[in-house]
């Protein structure tokens, strides 16, 4: 009775949620027919929600339609009957119906197919092929599917079958996943819609194994600033008429606003749905608080540790155990408690209300309807939730040449630059190449080396540009050294290009010495003899003559005796004139200085002495006058 009530409640909640602007987006990949010519063109195909789509890559193969067992519901006879039928990989075309999509793909993989196309049996819009909750056989085939698959339209499938029936040439198609994930900028934003419940069967085991295995990659990407990760949690709400029922009270918090199904699907024992919602809220707050301190990657540590230490299976799924994990990671537990708020209050919870709003699809992303769901750059990921497969999909979301190092590891892609240098330009002497390995393949792009930019098309040529270019492989120009001399066709004064130095000719990439003597461009003076040297020449005059290179002429090293006599006489006259001038100058200067000194001294002599000198001849009359006066 309780299980029936639970089923009815979940149905009501699901109907209530889906009635609010539900948008289900089918994620598609591009499919192109390369042959025959009559079918050449692009077609849509809906990605399967299992297996491993080759995100960032493509597959070219020949289509095969089985003569019997076209539904693919039974294993094909023989040891990999489709493996080597054609030189290209086999893309198996199967009909829809009679069994699970995933089982068809599994049987195709076992038969050696590289991919499986499932032909729709009616004309309708494409849908997403999903897998059963759990494998129906003992081997668990769903988890073992490694090849990509897609659903194609009924009319397109009929055209492919007809082309195969005609048998004129192979039907070759290209399945392209390079643009399945948009890559608008240098950072990838991705979300994981998950649940803290670890008692929900295969899907719970799958997501927890993924979190454990992917944690290292996620933290490297997050710490390097390459990605922005956000966890999300799906919740339902309890309709107003049922908020006071025992089912809503046990499955919901905040008076029926946020609910989750009973983990054991049995209300009489074990944990309740509200325990799951409460832990979901705690994990949201762990991410928010860690993000505020620029340590958002700690969420991965918390969820992993909580699953190990606080498992439902071991009856440790509790608030107390969760807080122990929080403290061990050094997170501020008071802030997390404040973020959680009061689950018993009759109010909206900010975080959980936002989660319910985000669950509804917006833009290019459809509604989130299953758990777990991975969303990369606002596109829902299709395929196995497995470490390498997810990392490949995330790496396909980066702009080409902006891939982080983790995306260029050998288990994700092959380095196309290792074979024939990817067909790009390279300078083997300086070990410089224009080939740059990327997640999607390679690009031929002239590099920057030691701050010097190389310019060119990247395929046929690249040349250094700007100051300092001569320091790197001599700017790609010619250079040579002989006999202690070094010449170069690279000039620091020129930002680009190569020019042979003086004494050499060539295109700058190769230069050869000019024989100035042979070409009679030097030593043309009478009596000159020319000897060629590397990068120059030497001229020699006959006898004791001296060669003047600037004028290409010879002059005598020593003059005649008459010339020396004239020179001596001229020098003697010049010296004599100089001495006479000096004596005359000294005499006039001394006379002038004496007169000046006398004049100055006369101004500063004492007055009494001056008076005595002036009246020396008149002393007697002065005394007589002085007596009569008294």
NUSE-579851 format. One record per residue (C-alpha): z, y, x; residue in one letter; residue number from 1. Coordinates in steps of 0.5 Angstrom, whole numbers, plus 2048, in hexadecimal, padded with zeros to 3 digits. Layout:
(node (Z; Y; X); A; NUM),
...
//
This chain:
(node (800; 800; 800); X; 1),
(node (802; 805; 806); X; 2),
(node (7FB; 803; 809); X; 3),
(node (7F7; 805; 803); X; 4),
(node (7FB; 80B; 802); X; 5),
(node (7F9; 80D; 809); X; 6),
(node (7F2; 80C; 808); X; 7),
(node (7F2; 810; 802); X; 8),
(node (7F5; 816; 806); X; 9),
(node (7F1; 815; 80C); X; 10),
(node (7EB; 815; 807); X; 11),
(node (7ED; 81C; 804); X; 12),
(node (7EE; 81F; 80A); X; 13),
(node (7E8; 81D; 80D); X; 14),
(node (7E4; 81F; 807); X; 15),
(node (7E8; 826; 807); X; 16),
(node (7E6; 827; 80E); X; 17),
(node (7DF; 825; 80D); X; 18),
(node (7DE; 82A; 807); X; 19),
(node (7DF; 830; 80C); X; 20),
(node (7D8; 832; 80F); X; 21),
(node (7D7; 82B; 812); X; 22),
(node (7D2; 82B; 817); X; 23),
(node (7CF; 825; 81A); X; 24),
(node (7CB; 826; 820); X; 25),
(node (7C7; 821; 823); X; 26),
(node (7C6; 821; 82B); X; 27),
(node (7BF; 820; 82D); X; 28),
(node (7BB; 81F; 833); X; 29),
(node (7B4; 820; 835); X; 30),
(node (7AF; 81A; 834); X; 31),
(node (7A8; 81B; 837); X; 32),
(node (7A2; 816; 836); X; 33),
(node (79E; 816; 83D); X; 34),
(node (799; 810; 83B); X; 35),
(node (795; 80F; 836); X; 36),
(node (791; 816; 836); X; 37),
(node (791; 816; 82F); X; 38),
(node (799; 816; 82E); X; 39),
(node (79A; 81B; 834); X; 40),
(node (79F; 820; 832); X; 41),
(node (7A7; 821; 831); X; 42),
(node (7AB; 81E; 82C); X; 43),
(node (7B3; 81E; 82A); X; 44),
(node (7B7; 818; 82B); X; 45),
(node (7BF; 818; 829); X; 46),
(node (7C4; 816; 82E); X; 47),
(node (7C8; 810; 82D); X; 48),
(node (7CF; 811; 82D); X; 49),
(node (7D0; 80B; 832); X; 50),
(node (7CD; 809; 839); X; 51),
(node (7CC; 80E; 83E); X; 52),
(node (7C6; 813; 83D); X; 53),
(node (7C4; 815; 844); X; 54),
(node (7C6; 81D; 843); X; 55),
(node (7C2; 821; 848); X; 56),
(node (7BD; 81C; 849); X; 57),
(node (7B7; 818; 846); X; 58),
(node (7B4; 811; 845); X; 59),
(node (7AD; 810; 845); X; 60),
(node (7AB; 809; 842); X; 61),
(node (7A6; 804; 83E); X; 62),
(node (7A8; 803; 837); X; 63),
(node (7A9; 7FB; 835); X; 64),
(node (7A9; 7F9; 82E); X; 65),
(node (7AB; 7F2; 82D); X; 66),
(node (7A7; 7ED; 82A); X; 67),
(node (7AD; 7EA; 826); X; 68),
(node (7B4; 7EC; 825); X; 69),
(node (7B2; 7F3; 825); X; 70),
(node (7B9; 7F5; 821); X; 71),
(node (7BC; 7F3; 828); X; 72),
(node (7C2; 7F0; 824); X; 73),
(node (7C1; 7EA; 828); X; 74),
(node (7C1; 7E9; 830); X; 75),
(node (7BA; 7E8; 832); X; 76),
(node (7B8; 7E2; 835); X; 77),
(node (7B7; 7E1; 83D); X; 78),
(node (7BA; 7E4; 843); X; 79),
(node (7B8; 7EB; 842); X; 80),
(node (7B2; 7EB; 83F); X; 81),
(node (7B0; 7F2; 83F); X; 82),
(node (7B2; 7F3; 846); X; 83),
(node (7AC; 7F3; 84A); X; 84),
(node (7A6; 7F3; 845); X; 85),
(node (7A4; 7F9; 847); X; 86),
(node (7A4; 7FD; 84E); X; 87),
(node (7A8; 803; 84A); X; 88),
(node (7AF; 802; 847); X; 89),
(node (7AF; 7FF; 840); X; 90),
(node (7B1; 803; 83A); X; 91),
(node (7B2; 7FE; 834); X; 92),
(node (7B0; 800; 82D); X; 93),
(node (7B4; 7FD; 828); X; 94),
(node (7B5; 7FE; 820); X; 95),
(node (7BB; 800; 81D); X; 96),
(node (7BF; 7FC; 818); X; 97),
(node (7C3; 7F5; 817); X; 98),
(node (7C8; 7F7; 81D); X; 99),
(node (7CC; 7FC; 821); X; 100),
(node (7C8; 801; 825); X; 101),
(node (7CC; 800; 82B); X; 102),
(node (7CB; 7F8; 82A); X; 103),
(node (7C3; 7F9; 82A); X; 104),
(node (7C4; 7FD; 831); X; 105),
(node (7C8; 7F8; 834); X; 106),
(node (7C3; 7F3; 833); X; 107),
(node (7BE; 7F7; 835); X; 108),
(node (7C2; 7F9; 83C); X; 109),
(node (7C3; 7F1; 83D); X; 110),
(node (7BB; 7F0; 83C); X; 111),
(node (7BA; 7F5; 842); X; 112),
(node (7B8; 7FB; 83E); X; 113),
(node (7BA; 802; 842); X; 114),
(node (7BA; 805; 83B); X; 115),
(node (7BA; 804; 833); X; 116),
(node (7B6; 808; 82E); X; 117),
(node (7B8; 806; 827); X; 118),
(node (7B3; 807; 821); X; 119),
(node (7B6; 80A; 81B); X; 120),
(node (7B4; 806; 815); X; 121),
(node (7B3; 80C; 810); X; 122),
(node (7B0; 813; 811); X; 123),
(node (7B7; 817; 811); X; 124),
(node (7BA; 81C; 816); X; 125),
(node (7BC; 819; 81D); X; 126),
(node (7C4; 817; 81D); X; 127),
(node (7C8; 815; 822); X; 128),
(node (7C9; 80E; 824); X; 129),
(node (7D0; 80C; 824); X; 130),
(node (7D4; 806; 827); X; 131),
(node (7D9; 802; 823); X; 132),
(node (7E0; 803; 824); X; 133),
(node (7E1; 7FD; 828); X; 134),
(node (7DC; 7F7; 82A); X; 135),
(node (7DC; 7F1; 826); X; 136),
(node (7DB; 7EC; 82B); X; 137),
(node (7E0; 7EA; 831); X; 138),
(node (7DC; 7ED; 836); X; 139),
(node (7DD; 7F5; 834); X; 140),
(node (7D5; 7F6; 834); X; 141),
(node (7D6; 7FE; 832); X; 142),
(node (7DA; 7FF; 838); X; 143),
(node (7D5; 7FC; 83D); X; 144),
(node (7CF; 800; 83B); X; 145),
(node (7CC; 803; 841); X; 146),
(node (7C5; 805; 83E); X; 147),
(node (7C3; 80B; 83A); X; 148),
(node (7C0; 80B; 833); X; 149),
(node (7BD; 80F; 82E); X; 150),
(node (7BB; 80F; 826); X; 151),
(node (7B4; 811; 825); X; 152),
(node (7B1; 813; 81E); X; 153),
(node (7AD; 80E; 81A); X; 154),
(node (7A6; 811; 81A); X; 155),
(node (7A7; 812; 822); X; 156),
(node (7A9; 80B; 823); X; 157),
(node (7A3; 808; 81E); X; 158),
(node (79E; 80C; 823); X; 159),
(node (7A1; 809; 829); X; 160),
(node (7A1; 802; 826); X; 161),
(node (799; 803; 824); X; 162),
(node (798; 805; 82B); X; 163),
(node (79B; 7FF; 82E); X; 164),
(node (797; 7FB; 829); X; 165),
(node (790; 7FE; 82B); X; 166),
(node (792; 7FB; 832); X; 167),
(node (78D; 800; 836); X; 168),
(node (792; 803; 83B); X; 169),
(node (79A; 803; 83C); X; 170),
(node (79E; 808; 838); X; 171),
(node (7A2; 80C; 83D); X; 172),
(node (7A7; 810; 83B); X; 173),
(node (7AC; 815; 83E); X; 174),
(node (7B3; 816; 83C); X; 175),
(node (7B6; 81C; 83E); X; 176),
(node (7BD; 81E; 83E); X; 177),
(node (7BD; 824; 843); X; 178),
(node (7BE; 829; 83E); X; 179),
(node (7C2; 825; 839); X; 180),
(node (7C8; 82A; 83C); X; 181),
(node (7C7; 831; 83C); X; 182),
(node (7C8; 835; 843); X; 183),
(node (7C9; 83C; 841); X; 184),
(node (7CD; 83E; 847); X; 185),
(node (7D1; 83C; 84E); X; 186),
(node (7D7; 839; 84A); X; 187),
(node (7D7; 833; 845); X; 188),
(node (7DC; 833; 83F); X; 189),
(node (7DE; 82D; 83C); X; 190),
(node (7E3; 82A; 837); X; 191),
(node (7E6; 824; 836); X; 192),
(node (7E8; 822; 82E); X; 193),
(node (7ED; 81D; 82F); X; 194),
(node (7F4; 81B; 82C); X; 195),
(node (7FB; 819; 82F); X; 196),
(node (7FB; 813; 82B); X; 197),
(node (7FA; 80C; 830); X; 198),
(node (7FA; 807; 82A); X; 199),
(node (7F4; 808; 827); X; 200),
(node (7F0; 802; 82A); X; 201),
(node (7EA; 802; 82E); X; 202),
(node (7E8; 80A; 82E); X; 203),
(node (7EF; 80C; 830); X; 204),
(node (7EF; 807; 836); X; 205),
(node (7E8; 80A; 838); X; 206),
(node (7EA; 811; 838); X; 207),
(node (7F1; 810; 83C); X; 208),
(node (7ED; 80C; 841); X; 209),
(node (7E8; 812; 841); X; 210),
(node (7ED; 817; 842); X; 211),
(node (7F1; 813; 848); X; 212),
(node (7EA; 811; 84B); X; 213),
(node (7E7; 818; 84A); X; 214),
(node (7ED; 81C; 84C); X; 215),
(node (7EC; 81D; 853); X; 216),
(node (7E5; 820; 852); X; 217),
(node (7E7; 824; 84D); X; 218),
(node (7EC; 827; 851); X; 219),
(node (7E7; 828; 857); X; 220),
(node (7E3; 82C; 852); X; 221),
(node (7E8; 830; 84F); X; 222),
(node (7EB; 832; 856); X; 223),
(node (7E5; 834; 859); X; 224),
(node (7E3; 839; 853); X; 225),
(node (7DD; 835; 851); X; 226),
(node (7DF; 833; 84A); X; 227),
(node (7E3; 835; 844); X; 228),
(node (7E7; 82F; 840); X; 229),
(node (7EA; 830; 83A); X; 230),
(node (7EE; 82A; 836); X; 231),
(node (7ED; 82A; 82E); X; 232),
(node (7F1; 825; 829); X; 233),
(node (7EE; 824; 822); X; 234),
(node (7F3; 825; 81C); X; 235),
(node (7F3; 824; 815); X; 236),
(node (7F6; 828; 80F); X; 237),
(node (7FA; 825; 809); X; 238),
(node (7F7; 828; 803); X; 239),
(node (7FC; 82C; 7FF); X; 240),
(node (7FE; 827; 7FA); X; 241),
(node (800; 822; 7FF); X; 242),
(node (804; 826; 803); X; 243),
(node (80B; 823; 801); X; 244),
(node (809; 81C; 801); X; 245),
(node (80C; 817; 806); X; 246),
(node (805; 816; 809); X; 247),
(node (804; 81D; 80A); X; 248),
(node (80B; 81E; 80D); X; 249),
(node (80A; 819; 812); X; 250),
(node (803; 81A; 814); X; 251),
(node (804; 822; 814); X; 252),
(node (807; 828; 817); X; 253),
(node (808; 82F; 815); X; 254),
(node (808; 82D; 80E); X; 255),
(node (802; 829; 80D); X; 256),
(node (7FE; 82E; 811); X; 257),
(node (7FC; 829; 817); X; 258),
(node (7FC; 822; 817); X; 259),
(node (7FA; 81B; 81A); X; 260),
(node (7F9; 814; 818); X; 261),
(node (7FF; 80F; 819); X; 262),
(node (7FE; 80C; 820); X; 263),
(node (7FF; 805; 81D); X; 264),
(node (7FC; 806; 816); X; 265),
(node (803; 804; 814); X; 266),
(node (808; 809; 811); X; 267),
(node (80E; 804; 811); X; 268),
(node (80E; 803; 819); X; 269),
(node (80D; 806; 81F); X; 270),
(node (80B; 80E; 820); X; 271),
(node (808; 813; 81B); X; 272),
(node (802; 817; 81B); X; 273),
(node (806; 81D; 81C); X; 274),
(node (809; 81A; 823); X; 275),
(node (802; 81A; 825); X; 276),
(node (800; 821; 823); X; 277),
(node (807; 824; 826); X; 278),
(node (804; 821; 82D); X; 279),
(node (7FD; 824; 82C); X; 280),
(node (800; 82A; 82B); X; 281),
(node (805; 829; 831); X; 282),
(node (7FF; 828; 835); X; 283),
(node (7FB; 82E; 833); X; 284),
(node (801; 832; 835); X; 285),
(node (801; 82E; 83C); X; 286),
(node (7FA; 831; 83D); X; 287),
(node (7FB; 838; 83A); X; 288),
(node (801; 839; 83F); X; 289),
(node (7FE; 836; 845); X; 290),
(node (7F8; 83A; 844); X; 291),
(node (7FC; 840; 844); X; 292),
(node (7FE; 83F; 84B); X; 293),
(node (7F7; 83D; 84D); X; 294),
(node (7F9; 835; 84D); X; 295),
(node (7F5; 833; 847); X; 296),
(node (7F3; 82C; 84B); X; 297),
(node (7FB; 82A; 84A); X; 298),
(node (7F9; 828; 843); X; 299),
(node (7F6; 822; 846); X; 300),
(node (7FC; 820; 84A); X; 301),
(node (800; 821; 844); X; 302),
(node (7FC; 81D; 83F); X; 303),
(node (7FB; 817; 844); X; 304),
(node (803; 817; 846); X; 305),
(node (805; 817; 83E); X; 306),
(node (800; 811; 83D); X; 307),
(node (803; 80D; 842); X; 308),
(node (80A; 80F; 841); X; 309),
(node (80B; 811; 83A); X; 310),
(node (806; 80B; 837); X; 311),
(node (807; 809; 82F); X; 312),
(node (806; 802; 831); X; 313),
(node (80D; 803; 835); X; 314),
(node (810; 807; 830); X; 315),
(node (811; 80D; 834); X; 316),
(node (80C; 812; 831); X; 317),
(node (812; 817; 830); X; 318),
(node (813; 81E; 831); X; 319),
(node (819; 81D; 836); X; 320),
(node (814; 819; 83A); X; 321),
(node (80E; 81E; 83A); X; 322),
(node (813; 823; 83C); X; 323),
(node (815; 81F; 842); X; 324),
(node (80E; 81F; 844); X; 325),
(node (80D; 826; 843); X; 326),
(node (813; 828; 848); X; 327),
(node (810; 823; 84D); X; 328),
(node (80A; 827; 84D); X; 329),
(node (80E; 82D; 84E); X; 330),
(node (80B; 831; 848); X; 331),
(node (810; 836; 844); X; 332),
(node (812; 832; 83E); X; 333),
(node (815; 838; 83B); X; 334),
(node (80E; 83B; 83A); X; 335),
(node (80C; 834; 838); X; 336),
(node (811; 834; 832); X; 337),
(node (810; 83B; 830); X; 338),
(node (808; 83A; 830); X; 339),
(node (80A; 833; 82B); X; 340),
(node (80E; 837; 827); X; 341),
(node (811; 834; 821); X; 342),
(node (80D; 82E; 81E); X; 343),
(node (812; 82E; 818); X; 344),
(node (811; 835; 816); X; 345),
(node (80C; 837; 810); X; 346),
(node (808; 83B; 814); X; 347),
(node (801; 83B; 817); X; 348),
(node (801; 839; 81F); X; 349),
(node (7FC; 83D; 823); X; 350),
(node (7FA; 837; 827); X; 351),
(node (7F9; 832; 822); X; 352),
(node (7F5; 837; 81D); X; 353),
(node (7F0; 839; 822); X; 354),
(node (7EF; 831; 824); X; 355),
(node (7ED; 830; 81D); X; 356),
(node (7E9; 836; 81D); X; 357),
(node (7E5; 834; 823); X; 358),
(node (7E4; 82D; 820); X; 359),
(node (7DF; 830; 81C); X; 360),
(node (7D8; 830; 81F); X; 361),
(node (7D5; 837; 821); X; 362),
(node (7CF; 839; 825); X; 363),
(node (7CC; 833; 828); X; 364),
(node (7D2; 82F; 828); X; 365),
(node (7D3; 82B; 821); X; 366),
(node (7D9; 828; 81E); X; 367),
(node (7DE; 824; 822); X; 368),
(node (7DF; 81E; 81E); X; 369),
(node (7E1; 818; 823); X; 370),
(node (7E6; 817; 828); X; 371),
(node (7E5; 818; 82E); X; 372),
(node (7DF; 81D; 82E); X; 373),
(node (7DD; 821; 834); X; 374),
(node (7DA; 827; 834); X; 375),
(node (7D6; 82A; 83A); X; 376),
(node (7D3; 831; 83A); X; 377),
(node (7D4; 831; 832); X; 378),
(node (7D0; 82B; 831); X; 379),
(node (7D3; 824; 82F); X; 380),
(node (7D3; 81F; 835); X; 381),
(node (7CF; 818; 833); X; 382),
(node (7D1; 812; 837); X; 383),
(node (7D6; 80E; 83A); X; 384),
(node (7DD; 812; 83B); X; 385),
(node (7DD; 80F; 842); X; 386),
(node (7DE; 813; 849); X; 387),
(node (7D8; 813; 84C); X; 388),
(node (7D4; 814; 846); X; 389),
(node (7D8; 81A; 844); X; 390),
(node (7D7; 81D; 84A); X; 391),
(node (7D0; 81C; 84A); X; 392),
(node (7CF; 820; 844); X; 393),
(node (7D4; 825; 846); X; 394),
(node (7D0; 826; 84C); X; 395),
(node (7CA; 827; 848); X; 396),
(node (7CD; 82D; 845); X; 397),
(node (7CC; 831; 84C); X; 398),
(node (7C7; 836; 84D); X; 399),
(node (7C2; 832; 853); X; 400),
(node (7C5; 834; 85A); X; 401),
(node (7CC; 836; 857); X; 402),
(node (7CE; 82F; 857); X; 403),
(node (7D5; 82E; 85A); X; 404),
(node (7D5; 829; 860); X; 405),
(node (7D8; 823; 85B); X; 406),
(node (7D2; 823; 857); X; 407),
(node (7CE; 821; 85D); X; 408),
(node (7D1; 81B; 85F); X; 409),
(node (7CE; 814; 860); X; 410),
(node (7D0; 811; 85A); X; 411),
(node (7CD; 816; 856); X; 412),
(node (7C6; 818; 859); X; 413),
(node (7C2; 817; 85E); X; 414),
(node (7C0; 81C; 864); X; 415),
(node (7B9; 81D; 863); X; 416),
(node (7B9; 822; 869); X; 417),
(node (7BA; 81B; 86E); X; 418),
(node (7B3; 819; 86C); X; 419),
(node (7AE; 81D; 86F); X; 420),
(node (7B2; 823; 86F); X; 421),
(node (7B1; 823; 867); X; 422),
(node (7AA; 826; 869); X; 423),
(node (7AD; 82D; 86B); X; 424),
(node (7AC; 831; 871); X; 425),
(node (7B0; 82F; 877); X; 426),
(node (7B1; 832; 87E); X; 427),
(node (7B3; 82B; 882); X; 428),
(node (7B5; 82F; 889); X; 429),
(node (7BA; 833; 885); X; 430),
(node (7BC; 82E; 880); X; 431),
(node (7BB; 833; 87B); X; 432),
(node (7B8; 830; 874); X; 433),
(node (7B6; 834; 86D); X; 434),
(node (7B8; 82D; 869); X; 435),
(node (7BE; 82E; 865); X; 436),
(node (7C1; 828; 862); X; 437),
(node (7C3; 829; 85B); X; 438),
(node (7C6; 824; 855); X; 439),
(node (7BF; 824; 852); X; 440),
(node (7BB; 823; 858); X; 441),
(node (7B9; 828; 85D); X; 442),
(node (7B6; 82F; 85E); X; 443),
(node (7B2; 832; 864); X; 444),
(node (7B6; 839; 865); X; 445),
(node (7B6; 83D; 86C); X; 446),
(node (7BD; 83D; 86E); X; 447),
(node (7C2; 842; 871); X; 448),
(node (7C4; 840; 878); X; 449),
(node (7CA; 843; 87C); X; 450),
(node (7C9; 849; 877); X; 451),
(node (7C1; 84A; 878); X; 452),
(node (7BD; 849; 872); X; 453),
(node (7B6; 845; 873); X; 454),
(node (7B1; 847; 86E); X; 455),
(node (7AB; 843; 86C); X; 456),
(node (7A8; 83E; 866); X; 457),
(node (7AD; 839; 869); X; 458),
(node (7A8; 833; 869); X; 459),
(node (7A3; 835; 86E); X; 460),
(node (7A6; 83B; 872); X; 461),
(node (7AD; 83F; 873); X; 462),
(node (7AE; 844; 878); X; 463),
(node (7B4; 848; 87A); X; 464),
(node (7B5; 84F; 878); X; 465),
(node (7B9; 855; 87A); X; 466),
(node (7BE; 857; 880); X; 467),
(node (7C0; 851; 884); X; 468),
(node (7BB; 84C; 882); X; 469),
(node (7B9; 84B; 88A); X; 470),
(node (7C0; 848; 88B); X; 471),
(node (7BD; 842; 886); X; 472),
(node (7B8; 83E; 88A); X; 473),
(node (7B5; 844; 88C); X; 474),
(node (7B3; 846; 885); X; 475),
(node (7AE; 841; 885); X; 476),
(node (7AA; 844; 88B); X; 477),
(node (7A7; 842; 891); X; 478),
(node (7AC; 843; 897); X; 479),
(node (7AB; 840; 89E); X; 480),
(node (7AF; 840; 8A5); X; 481),
(node (7AC; 840; 8AC); X; 482),
(node (7AE; 842; 8B3); X; 483),
(node (7B4; 845; 8B1); X; 484),
(node (7B0; 849; 8AB); X; 485),
(node (7B1; 848; 8A4); X; 486),
(node (7AC; 84B; 89F); X; 487),
(node (7AC; 84B; 897); X; 488),
(node (7A8; 84D; 891); X; 489),
(node (7AE; 84F; 88D); X; 490),
(node (7B0; 856; 88D); X; 491),
(node (7B7; 858; 88A); X; 492),
(node (7B4; 85F; 889); X; 493),
(node (7AF; 85B; 884); X; 494),
(node (7B2; 858; 87D); X; 495),
(node (7AD; 853; 87D); X; 496),
(node (7A7; 850; 880); X; 497),
(node (7A5; 84E; 887); X; 498),
(node (7A1; 852; 88D); X; 499),
(node (79F; 84F; 894); X; 500),
(node (7A3; 854; 899); X; 501),
(node (79F; 858; 89E); X; 502),
(node (79B; 853; 8A3); X; 503),
(node (79A; 84E; 89E); X; 504),
(node (795; 84D; 898); X; 505),
(node (796; 848; 891); X; 506),
(node (798; 848; 88A); X; 507),
(node (79F; 849; 88C); X; 508),
(node (7A1; 842; 88B); X; 509),
(node (79D; 840; 891); X; 510),
(node (79C; 844; 897); X; 511),
(node (798; 844; 89D); X; 512),
(node (798; 848; 8A4); X; 513),
(node (792; 84D; 8A4); X; 514),
(node (78F; 84C; 8AB); X; 515),
(node (78E; 854; 8AC); X; 516),
(node (78A; 853; 8B3); X; 517),
(node (785; 84E; 8B0); X; 518),
(node (784; 853; 8AA); X; 519),
(node (784; 859; 8AF); X; 520),
(node (788; 85D; 8AB); X; 521),
(node (78D; 85F; 8B1); X; 522),
(node (78C; 861; 8B8); X; 523),
(node (785; 864; 8B8); X; 524),
(node (787; 869; 8BD); X; 525),
(node (782; 869; 8C4); X; 526),
(node (785; 864; 8C9); X; 527),
(node (78A; 861; 8C4); X; 528),
(node (78B; 859; 8C3); X; 529),
(node (78E; 856; 8BD); X; 530),
(node (793; 850; 8BC); X; 531),
(node (795; 84D; 8B5); X; 532),
(node (79C; 84C; 8B4); X; 533),
(node (79F; 848; 8AD); X; 534),
(node (7A0; 84E; 8A9); X; 535),
(node (79D; 853; 8AD); X; 536),
(node (799; 855; 8B4); X; 537),
(node (79A; 858; 8BB); X; 538),
(node (795; 85C; 8BE); X; 539),
(node (795; 85E; 8C6); X; 540),
(node (791; 863; 8CA); X; 541),
(node (78D; 862; 8D0); X; 542),
(node (791; 864; 8D7); X; 543),
(node (797; 868; 8D6); X; 544),
(node (795; 86C; 8D0); X; 545),
(node (79A; 86C; 8CA); X; 546),
(node (798; 86A; 8C3); X; 547),
(node (79A; 86E; 8BD); X; 548),
(node (79A; 86A; 8B7); X; 549),
(node (79A; 86F; 8B1); X; 550),
(node (794; 872; 8B4); X; 551),
(node (790; 86C; 8B7); X; 552),
(node (78F; 86F; 8BE); X; 553),
(node (791; 86F; 8C5); X; 554),
(node (794; 874; 8C9); X; 555),
(node (796; 875; 8D1); X; 556),
(node (79D; 872; 8D3); X; 557),
(node (79E; 878; 8D9); X; 558),
(node (79A; 87E; 8DA); X; 559),
(node (797; 881; 8E0); X; 560),
(node (79A; 885; 8E6); X; 561),
(node (797; 88B; 8E4); X; 562),
(node (79A; 88A; 8DD); X; 563),
(node (7A1; 889; 8E0); X; 564),
(node (7A0; 890; 8E4); X; 565),
(node (79E; 894; 8DF); X; 566),
(node (7A4; 891; 8DB); X; 567),
(node (7A9; 892; 8E0); X; 568),
(node (7A7; 89A; 8E1); X; 569),
(node (7A7; 89B; 8D9); X; 570),
(node (7AE; 898; 8D9); X; 571),
(node (7B0; 89C; 8DF); X; 572),
(node (7AE; 8A2; 8DC); X; 573),
(node (7B1; 8A0; 8D6); X; 574),
(node (7B8; 89F; 8D9); X; 575),
(node (7B8; 8A5; 8DD); X; 576),
(node (7B6; 8AA; 8D7); X; 577),
(node (7BC; 8A6; 8D4); X; 578),
(node (7C1; 8A8; 8DA); X; 579),
(node (7BF; 8AF; 8DA); X; 580),
(node (7C0; 8B0; 8D3); X; 581),
(node (7C7; 8AD; 8D3); X; 582),
(node (7C9; 8B1; 8D9); X; 583),
(node (7C6; 8B8; 8D5); X; 584),
(node (7CA; 8B5; 8CF); X; 585),
(node (7D1; 8B4; 8D2); X; 586),
(node (7D0; 8BB; 8D6); X; 587),
(node (7CF; 8BF; 8CF); X; 588),
(node (7D4; 8BB; 8CC); X; 589),
(node (7DA; 8BD; 8D1); X; 590),
(node (7D8; 8C4; 8D1); X; 591),
(node (7D8; 8C4; 8C9); X; 592),
(node (7DF; 8C0; 8C9); X; 593),
(node (7E2; 8C5; 8CE); X; 594),
(node (7E0; 8CB; 8CA); X; 595),
(node (7E3; 8C8; 8C4); X; 596),
(node (7E9; 8C6; 8C7); X; 597),
(node (7EB; 8CD; 8CA); X; 598),
(node (7EA; 8D0; 8C3); X; 599),
(node (7EE; 8CC; 8C0); X; 600),
(node (7F4; 8CD; 8C5); X; 601),
(node (7F3; 8D4; 8C4); X; 602),
(node (7F5; 8D4; 8BD); X; 603),
(node (7FB; 8D0; 8BE); X; 604),
(node (7FE; 8D4; 8C4); X; 605),
(node (805; 8D7; 8C3); X; 606),
(node (805; 8DF; 8C1); X; 607),
(node (80A; 8E1; 8C6); X; 608),
(node (806; 8DF; 8CC); X; 609),
(node (800; 8E2; 8C8); X; 610),
(node (803; 8E8; 8C7); X; 611),
(node (806; 8E9; 8CF); X; 612),
(node (7FF; 8E7; 8D1); X; 613),
(node (7FC; 8ED; 8CD); X; 614),
(node (801; 8F2; 8CF); X; 615),
(node (802; 8F1; 8D6); X; 616),
(node (7FF; 8F7; 8D9); X; 617),
(node (803; 8FC; 8D4); X; 618),
(node (80A; 8FA; 8D5); X; 619),
(node (80D; 901; 8D8); X; 620),
(node (80A; 905; 8D2); X; 621),
(node (80D; 901; 8CD); X; 622),
(node (814; 901; 8D0); X; 623),
(node (814; 909; 8D0); X; 624),
(node (812; 90A; 8C9); X; 625),
(node (818; 905; 8C7); X; 626),
(node (81D; 90A; 8CA); X; 627),
(node (81A; 910; 8C7); X; 628),
(node (81B; 90D; 8C0); X; 629),
(node (823; 90C; 8C1); X; 630),
//
